[in-house]
Amino acid sequence: MTYLSRIRINPLRAQSRLLLANPRAMHGAIMGGIPDTAAGERVLWRLDADNARRPHLFVLTSSKPDWTHVIEQAGWPDADGEHAAVRDYAPLLRQIAAGREFAFRLTASPVQNTQAPQNPTPAQAARVAARTDSKRERGFRLGHRTAAAQLGWFLDRTERWGFDIPASRTDLPASGLDQPIPEAALDARAAPRDPNPPREVRITDRQRHSFTKGGRGPRVSFHSATFEGRLRITDPAAFTSRLLEGIGPSKAYGCGLLTLAPLPAQKD
């Protein structure tokens, strides 16, 4: 089975501040809530801090977790309310079908692979200088840093992930009631079609993360972007795979978890 958890985090506690500031520490706390991690099991998580005073942690696991330690160390253990909601994911997976539309949220780490960085670090420059023509060298994975590049990375890959992003709805401005617009003018206003119309997606948060492994290990740095909007499923099998396995790199550090919600009811 698969479970989606939603955990309330108290940002004023000392342990919370550590977890919120260091994705590696948060990953360790999450893994501590899974008693029997199967070989190859992918654990996905995302921290939503729209309200800085009430952040929530979302975790997708293949086995049922126990978040007692997170609640005791970083939550409100004695407060009212549901501290950690753990829900069976099967009902959502049964709704996956071609043509279905959902509201979505995804925090991902948009990257590009290149053989020649424009501004290489000393370590990258040394790797480039040491290359030979005898074998193909592994390229460099670099994070996209601008919102435009991050959005382009996302839109270029939705087809392979099993969904598309519908074009934004735009209506012609209302015309004067006593001055009808001729059909020829309407045709002129309707053309030409925009080959890249605005899509139902926006970036709501962008972050640069930098931390060390174990306090003294090598420094890890990456960029993340949070995408929100509306999607339409085109390939149920590929889409289900991305729901369960995640999207993009840096999954251990809070990237890759795609979550869905019903679309708001349309009003006439």
Buried (B, 14 or more C-beta within 10 A) or exposed (E): EBBBBBBBBBBEBEBBEBBBEBBBBBBEBBBBBBEEEEEEEBBBBBBBBEEEEEBBBBBBBBBBBBBEEBBBBBBBEEEEEEBBEBEEBEEBEEEBEEEBBBBBBBBBBBBEEEEEBEEBEEEBEEBEEEEEEEEEEEEBEBBBEEEEBBBEBBBEBBEEBBBBBBEEEEEEEEEEEEEEEEEEEEEEEEEEEEEEEEBBBEBBEBBEBEBEEEEEEEEBEBBBBBBBBBBBBBBBEBBBEBBBEBBBBBBBBBBBBBBBEEEEEEEE
